[in-house]
């Protein structure tokens, strides 16, 4: 005895078909509305990103305007600089300026962190930096230690957030006697490369700016001679030549020694090329800035 199974094809009435078609149309309308909402969100997001990008580019151009357009070359004393932000704007800032007929001042500041908050703090530091005091008889140049103390007190008086502080170094050079006086606060110690290629670290005491009121900043003096070069830099320079993104003074010192035969111009170009060729050149490890004071 055999049996057979017949698969019955379900049948739908016209009313059922119309109901299903209506349901599909409603679902399609809902999906279309969701797609339109997502498209509008995407357009809004793209507009916001473009606007934010434009604002950052404007901020970067504004920060560039605060950098010296030309560097004073006075007598045998010449200045060279390298400025490389990690992003659009930098937490580093520097300046080199004539103070009077025979004195040139230079400073560098490095605000904690990166990006816009750090850049805004450097703008405040630039405005708060005082190098001269007007007197009845004319003016008085402030010593580096006094300039740093006043800058520290200005930051303390602003009652900034607890995480807002900076490192800085300020120095002056008498272009006639070739004497450099400087004070630093938490900033990397300058390196002095003598004409014979030897290198020494110029150490002085001084804490971070904006942390403790009444901080004392030690002032050091160094005598330059023909062929000497003084390197002032932010800690991003030391990080740039480390293997694990940590500060490596010994590696940085060796990088300088390896280039002691280069001119200052060639040395900075070589540094820039080295950074561009490295794997991290599209995303620098840190803001980096360098000033070279050279006696020719």
RODO-2510 file (C-alpha; in nm, 4 decimals, decimal comma):
residues 296
     n   res          X          Y          Z
     1     x     0,0000     0,0000     0,0000
     2     x     0,1531     0,3365    -0,1012
     3     x     0,0814     0,6884     0,0097
     4     x     0,1622     1,0193    -0,1496
     5     x     0,2089     1,3607     0,0094
     6     x     0,0761     1,6612    -0,1732
     7     x     0,2239     2,0000    -0,0745
     8     x    -0,0584     2,2380    -0,0783
     9     x     0,0144     2,5897    -0,1987
    10     x    -0,1428     2,8403     0,0381
    11     x    -0,3935     3,0660    -0,1134
    12     x    -0,4500     3,4301    -0,0243
    13     x    -0,7549     3,6298    -0,0734
    14     x    -0,7266     3,9688    -0,2474
    15     x    -0,7874     4,1349     0,0890
    16     x    -0,4919     3,9471     0,2441
    17     x    -0,2663     4,0472    -0,0438
    18     x    -0,3675     4,4087    -0,0155
    19     x    -0,3021     4,3989     0,3578
    20     x     0,0505     4,2570     0,3052
    21     x     0,1273     4,5106     0,0333
    22     x     0,0102     4,7898     0,2631
    23     x     0,2292     4,6568     0,5435
    24     x     0,5344     4,6405     0,3150
    25     x     0,4699     4,9955     0,1987
    26     x     0,4553     5,1158     0,5579
    27     x     0,7835     4,9384     0,6351
    28     x     0,9428     5,0859     0,3248
    29     x     0,8230     5,4334     0,4248
    30     x     0,9656     5,3891     0,7746
    31     x     1,2997     5,2724     0,6350
    32     x     1,3068     5,5660     0,3946
    33     x     1,2415     5,8050     0,6808
    34     x     1,5205     5,6462     0,8877
    35     x     1,7607     5,6716     0,5934
    36     x     1,6704     6,0380     0,5504
    37     x     1,7274     6,1018     0,9206
    38     x     2,0673     5,9299     0,9032
    39     x     2,1544     6,1268     0,5890
    40     x     2,0679     6,4550     0,7610
    41     x     2,2736     6,3520     1,0649
    42     x     2,5627     6,2624     0,8373
    43     x     2,5395     6,5991     0,6614
    44     x     2,5268     6,7772     0,9972
    45     x     2,8249     6,5781     1,1236
    46     x     3,0255     6,6511     0,8076
    47     x     2,9422     7,0204     0,8376
    48     x     3,0495     7,0221     1,2033
    49     x     3,3733     6,8402     1,1221
    50     x     3,4506     7,0803     0,8371
    51     x     3,3732     7,3794     1,0588
    52     x     3,5888     7,2404     1,3402
    53     x     3,8700     7,1710     1,0934
    54     x     3,8465     7,5252     0,9586
    55     x     3,8553     7,6707     1,3113
    56     x     4,1634     7,4646     1,3961
    57     x     4,3363     7,5817     1,0786
    58     x     4,2555     7,9412     1,1680
    59     x     4,3880     7,8834     1,5198
    60     x     4,7070     7,7358     1,3737
    61     x     4,7571     8,0403     1,1502
    62     x     4,6928     8,2691     1,4480
    63     x     4,9498     8,0855     1,6564
    64     x     5,1997     8,1165     1,3728
    65     x     5,1405     8,4923     1,3812
    66     x     5,2637     8,4953     1,7416
    67     x     5,5951     8,3421     1,6372
    68     x     5,8790     8,5740     1,5326
    69     x     5,8649     8,6629     1,1631
    70     x     6,2406     8,7225     1,1517
    71     x     6,5162     8,6304     1,3934
    72     x     6,7601     8,8976     1,5084
    73     x     7,1134     8,8359     1,3849
    74     x     7,3274     9,0751     1,5869
    75     x     7,7000     9,0906     1,5260
    76     x     7,8431     8,7394     1,5485
    77     x     7,5337     8,6025     1,7266
    78     x     7,2874     8,4177     1,5035
    79     x     6,9638     8,2385     1,5865
    80     x     6,8053     7,9349     1,4174
    81     x     6,4727     7,7705     1,5072
    82     x     6,2666     7,4576     1,4455
    83     x     5,8949     7,4497     1,5325
    84     x     5,6912     7,1296     1,4784
    85     x     5,3424     7,1029     1,6361
    86     x     5,2038     6,7542     1,7013
    87     x     4,8657     6,8707     1,5670
    88     x     4,7121     7,1841     1,4235
    89     x     4,8257     7,3941     1,7173
    90     x     5,1120     7,3495     1,9570
    91     x     5,1561     7,3561     2,3314
    92     x     5,5018     7,4993     2,2620
    93     x     5,5762     7,8653     2,2020
    94     x     5,9003     8,0573     2,1622
    95     x     6,0307     8,4024     2,0821
    96     x     6,3618     8,5771     2,0169
    97     x     6,3579     8,9557     2,0587
    98     x     6,5927     9,2545     2,0761
    99     x     6,5836     9,3998     2,4263
   100     x     6,8129     9,6938     2,3617
   101     x     7,1227     9,7816     2,1631
   102     x     7,3345     9,4981     2,3012
   103     x     7,0982     9,2464     2,4597
   104     x     6,8770     8,9849     2,2959
   105     x     6,6195     8,7840     2,4877
   106     x     6,4882     8,4372     2,4083
   107     x     6,2286     8,2192     2,5730
   108     x     6,0473     7,8928     2,5237
   109     x     5,7364     7,7638     2,6979
   110     x     5,5803     7,4179     2,6919
   111     x     5,2284     7,3884     2,8326
   112     x     5,1134     7,0561     2,9718
   113     x     4,9189     6,8502     2,7191
   114     x     4,8501     6,9153     2,3534
   115     x     4,6011     7,0849     2,1283
   116     x     4,3864     7,3886     2,1919
   117     x     4,3967     7,4013     2,5760
   118     x     4,7770     7,3909     2,5764
   119     x     4,7953     7,6466     2,2941
   120     x     4,5681     7,8854     2,4865
   121     x     4,7932     7,8587     2,7919
   122     x     5,0984     7,9483     2,5827
   123     x     4,9139     8,2572     2,4597
   124     x     4,8635     8,3626     2,8212
   125     x     5,2306     8,2985     2,8970
   126     x     5,3404     8,5115     2,6035
   127     x     5,1227     8,7979     2,7244
   128     x     5,2364     8,7611     3,0867
   129     x     5,6081     8,7484     3,0095
   130     x     5,7692     9,0720     3,1309
   131     x     6,1303     9,1468     3,0329
   132     x     6,1554     9,5206     3,1041
   133     x     6,0472     9,7585     3,3765
   134     x     5,9785    10,1212     3,2863
   135     x     6,1516    10,3643     3,5220
   136     x     6,1651    10,7443     3,5508
   137     x     6,4992    10,7461     3,3766
   138     x     6,4031    10,5012     3,1036
   139     x     6,3862    10,1274     3,1579
   140     x     6,5489     9,8398     3,3420
   141     x     6,6009     9,4934     3,1947
   142     x     6,4716     9,2278     3,4307
   143     x     6,7029     8,9417     3,5094
   144     x     6,5938     8,5976     3,3829
   145     x     6,5241     8,4791     3,7388
   146     x     6,3031     8,7819     3,8045
   147     x     6,1199     8,7378     3,4745
   148     x     6,0497     8,3732     3,5559
   149     x     5,9316     8,4580     3,9089
   150     x     5,6897     8,7185     3,7776
   151     x     5,5600     8,4784     3,5155
   152     x     5,5023     8,2112     3,7791
   153     x     5,3149     8,4542     4,0039
   154     x     5,0976     8,5681     3,7107
   155     x     4,9910     8,2088     3,6504
   156     x     4,9257     8,1505     4,0208
   157     x     4,7123     8,4670     4,0433
   158     x     4,4887     8,3472     3,7605
   159     x     4,3810     8,0540     3,9797
   160     x     4,3873     7,8201     3,6803
   161     x     4,2743     7,4580     3,7019
   162     x     4,4915     7,2249     3,9066
   163     x     4,6237     7,0472     3,5950
   164     x     4,7252     7,3693     3,4200
   165     x     5,0972     7,4268     3,4378
   166     x     5,3921     7,4688     3,2053
   167     x     5,7659     7,4494     3,1732
   168     x     5,9615     7,7474     3,0471
   169     x     6,3068     7,8904     3,0019
   170     x     6,4072     8,2537     2,9582
   171     x     6,7520     8,3853     2,8820
   172     x     6,9407     8,6896     2,7638
   173     x     7,2620     8,7196     2,5690
   174     x     7,4911     9,0193     2,5675
   175     x     7,6031     9,0253     2,2053
   176     x     7,9156     9,2228     2,2966
   177     x     8,0497     9,0155     2,5840
   178     x     7,8796     8,6922     2,4585
   179     x     7,7549     8,6194     2,8096
   180     x     7,4315     8,4209     2,8390
   181     x     7,2183     8,4375     3,1534
   182     x     6,9185     8,2076     3,1858
   183     x     6,6657     8,0630     3,4283
   184     x     6,4397     7,7658     3,3757
   185     x     6,1308     7,6203     3,5365
   186     x     6,0841     7,2477     3,4810
   187     x     6,2178     7,2833     3,1271
   188     x     6,4864     7,0579     2,9758
   189     x     6,8371     7,1784     3,0531
   190     x     6,9980     7,3570     2,7576
   191     x     7,2871     7,1878     2,5806
   192     x     7,6078     7,3748     2,5017
   193     x     7,8139     7,2482     2,2105
   194     x     8,1602     7,3986     2,2151
   195     x     8,3557     7,4748     1,8995
   196     x     8,5574     7,1545     1,9486
   197     x     8,2384     6,9428     1,9360
   198     x     8,2188     6,8650     2,3072
   199     x     7,8754     6,8906     2,4703
   200     x     7,7705     6,9799     2,8222
   201     x     7,4317     7,0132     2,9911
   202     x     7,3721     7,3509     3,1585
   203     x     7,1783     7,2713     3,4752
   204     x     6,9837     7,5117     3,6973
   205     x     6,7080     7,4645     3,9533
   206     x     6,3478     7,5754     3,9060
   207     x     6,0092     7,4080     3,9383
   208     x     5,7101     7,3970     3,7054
   209     x     5,5316     7,7246     3,6409
   210     x     5,1879     7,7733     3,7921
   211     x     5,2237     7,5241     4,0764
   212     x     5,3834     7,6902     4,3808
   213     x     5,3704     8,0572     4,4754
   214     x     5,7022     8,2146     4,5674
   215     x     5,9018     7,9654     4,3598
   216     x     6,2678     8,0632     4,3249
   217     x     6,4316     8,0179     3,9854
   218     x     6,8076     7,9830     3,9893
   219     x     6,9957     8,1948     3,7377
   220     x     7,3007     8,0613     3,5612
   221     x     7,5576     8,2366     3,3428
   222     x     7,7692     8,0875     3,0655
   223     x     8,0394     8,2456     2,8535
   224     x     8,0249     8,1742     2,4818
   225     x     8,3150     8,1935     2,2401
   226     x     8,3420     8,1810     1,8648
   227     x     8,2091     7,8539     1,7221
   228     x     7,9928     7,7687     2,0245
   229     x     7,6276     7,6715     1,9879
   230     x     7,3622     7,6776     2,2602
   231     x     7,0633     7,4430     2,2113
   232     x     6,7353     7,5322     2,3832
   233     x     6,4518     7,2857     2,3202
   234     x     6,1256     7,1388     2,4458
   235     x     6,1022     6,7811     2,5748
   236     x     5,9362     6,6764     2,2487
   237     x     6,2835     6,6804     2,0931
   238     x     6,4070     6,4192     2,3403
   239     x     6,0922     6,2100     2,2859
   240     x     6,1277     6,2281     1,9077
   241     x     6,4569     6,0380     1,9179
   242     x     6,3532     5,7722     2,1680
   243     x     6,2375     5,4243     2,0789
   244     x     5,9503     5,3969     2,3274
   245     x     5,8090     5,7541     2,3343
   246     x     5,9826     5,8394     2,6607
   247     x     6,2306     6,1159     2,7336
   248     x     6,5785     5,9906     2,6504
   249     x     6,8439     6,2592     2,7164
   250     x     7,1330     6,0220     2,6412
   251     x     6,9940     5,9350     2,2974
   252     x     6,9321     6,3025     2,2235
   253     x     7,2865     6,3915     2,3310
   254     x     7,4226     6,1261     2,0958
   255     x     7,2085     6,2581     1,8099
   256     x     7,3693     6,5982     1,8620
   257     x     7,7179     6,4491     1,8736
   258     x     7,6533     6,2643     1,5498
   259     x     7,5768     6,5978     1,3818
   260     x     7,8451     6,8154     1,5367
   261     x     8,0159     6,8642     1,1989
   262     x     7,6967     7,0033     1,0424
   263     x     7,6138     7,3711     1,0245
   264     x     7,3155     7,4855     1,2296
   265     x     7,1041     7,5177     0,9152
   266     x     7,2002     7,1691     0,7974
   267     x     7,1405     7,0231     1,1425
   268     x     6,7830     7,1526     1,1619
   269     x     6,7088     7,0388     0,8064
   270     x     6,8475     6,6951     0,8889
   271     x     6,6318     6,6760     1,2024
   272     x     6,3213     6,7713     1,0033
   273     x     6,4004     6,5154     0,7315
   274     x     6,4595     6,2483     0,9942
   275     x     6,1221     6,3191     1,1524
   276     x     5,9435     6,3182     0,8176
   277     x     6,1015     5,9867     0,7214
   278     x     6,0126     5,8152     1,0473
   279     x     5,7022     5,6001     1,0772
   280     x     5,5472     5,8429     1,3226
   281     x     5,5929     6,1526     1,1091
   282     x     5,2224     6,1725     1,0249
   283     x     5,1378     6,1622     1,3950
   284     x     5,4264     6,3216     1,5874
   285     x     5,4847     6,1966     1,9398
   286     x     5,4879     6,5463     2,0895
   287     x     5,5169     6,9127     2,0031
   288     x     5,8826     6,9935     1,9495
   289     x     6,0655     7,3240     1,9325
   290     x     6,4332     7,4162     1,9187
   291     x     6,6326     7,7383     1,9303
   292     x     7,0010     7,7386     1,8399
   293     x     7,2099     8,0349     1,9566
   294     x     7,5266     8,0344     1,7493
   295     x     7,8411     8,2464     1,7689
   296     x     8,0061     8,2691     1,4281
***
